[in-house]
């Protein structure tokens, strides 16, 4: 497998800086980092972004996430490993990622459950991170980035060592 081109955010440094800065803003709102990683992993699974599935599973594993939870993210509704707050975040991530799948893309039921577990600032952070991972997924899938190749770069090694989830 070979990429069509480098990731556009790697080609345009200002884009990379802007995306990184946006990702970091969500880290300051009080949503647990593992929750942010789980929603990024789930959205990436939905979008078929092998680069982000690979990357976020690695980040979560380095942060101490268990294999059981990593393996079960795609089936979170039927797995006993997730808290109610994580389930609400995962449901929100799925709804925001699949906007065109239903007439009411983010139903009140999903929103209310997320709002029950997260305050307004945390909801804002969740929405920003869900939107951002969808941007990364679209950049990677469109240009056919290859899973694992990112991990070979010096910058990726810095991200992994730092345990960053926002690139």
Residue pairs with C-beta under 8 A, 6 or more apart in sequence:
1 144
1 146
2 144
2 146
3 143
3 144
3 145
3 146
3 149
4 142
4 143
4 144
5 11
5 143
6 143
7 139
7 140
7 143
7 145
8 15
8 139
8 143
9 15
9 16
9 19
9 136
9 139
10 16
16 167
19 132
19 135
19 136
19 167
20 166
20 167
22 128
22 132
23 129
23 132
23 165
23 166
23 167
24 166
25 125
25 128
26 36
26 125
26 126
26 128
26 129
26 132
26 166
27 33
27 36
27 125
27 165
27 166
28 125
29 121
29 122
29 124
29 125
30 119
30 121
30 122
30 125
31 89
31 118
31 122
31 125
31 126
31 129
33 63
33 165
34 60
34 63
34 64
34 65
35 85
35 86
35 89
36 125
36 126
36 129
36 165
37 56
37 59
37 60
37 63
37 65
37 165
38 60
38 69
38 73
38 82
38 86
38 89
38 90
39 89
39 90
39 92
39 93
39 126
39 129
39 130
39 133
40 52
40 56
40 129
40 133
40 165
41 52
41 53
41 56
41 57
41 60
41 70
41 73
42 73
42 74
42 76
42 90
42 93
42 94
42 97
43 52
43 93
43 94
43 96
43 97
43 130
43 133
43 134
43 137
44 52
44 53
44 56
44 133
44 136
44 137
45 53
45 73
45 74
46 94
46 97
46 98
47 97
47 134
47 137
47 138
47 141
48 137
48 141
49 136
49 137
49 140
49 141
50 140
50 145
50 146
50 147
51 140
51 145
51 146
51 147
51 149
51 150
52 133
52 136
52 137
52 140
53 147
54 147
54 148
54 150
54 151
55 150
55 151
55 156
56 165
57 70
58 151
58 160
59 159
59 160
59 163
59 164
59 165
60 69
60 70
61 67
61 70
62 160
62 163
63 163
63 165
66 81
68 79
68 81
69 79
69 81
69 82
72 79
72 81
72 82
73 90
76 82
76 86
76 87
76 90
77 87
82 90
84 117
85 117
85 118
87 113
88 110
88 113
88 114
88 116
88 117
88 118
89 114
89 117
89 118
89 126
91 110
91 113
91 114
92 106
92 110
92 111
92 114
92 126
92 127
92 130
93 126
93 130
95 105
95 106
95 107
95 110
96 105
96 106
96 127
96 130
96 131
96 134
97 130
97 134
98 105
99 105
99 106
114 123
114 126
115 123
118 126
129 166
132 166
136 167
139 145
150 156
151 157
151 160
159 167
